[in-house]
């Protein structure tokens, strides 16, 4: 199977990912957005595991605004110099 941008594929070893749409391809890897919402990079050596899928079966992940991760900033402790006598 020839992997081209825009085709819909399924991964034989991970059917739980759903079908995926090929977003980008080069000689080393393909970037594929799967129906589970995760974009995965598949090495060209593993292209044989990809199989053609019906384009109608590709369900694009919900178009939602990603929620930014909020990290609590660590409080800085002010260093106090000992008083000189």
Residue pairs with C-beta under 8 A, 6 or more apart in sequence:
1 9
1 47
1 48
1 50
1 51
1 52
3 9
3 22
3 25
3 30
3 47
3 50
4 22
4 25
5 22
5 23
5 24
5 25
6 21
6 22
7 21
7 22
7 52
7 55
8 19
8 20
8 21
8 22
8 52
8 53
8 54
8 55
8 57
8 58
9 19
9 20
9 21
9 22
9 32
9 50
9 51
9 52
9 53
10 17
10 18
10 19
10 20
10 50
10 51
10 52
10 53
11 17
11 20
11 34
11 42
11 49
11 50
11 51
12 49
12 50
12 51
13 49
16 36
17 34
17 35
17 36
17 38
17 40
18 34
18 35
18 36
18 58
18 59
19 34
19 35
19 53
19 54
19 57
19 58
19 59
20 32
20 33
20 34
20 35
20 40
20 53
20 58
21 32
21 33
21 58
21 60
22 30
22 31
22 32
23 31
23 32
23 33
23 39
24 30
24 31
25 31
27 44
28 43
28 44
29 41
29 42
29 43
29 44
30 41
30 42
30 44
30 47
30 50
31 39
31 40
31 41
32 39
32 40
32 41
32 42
33 39
33 60
33 61
34 40
35 58
35 59
35 60
35 61
36 61
37 61
37 62
42 49
42 50
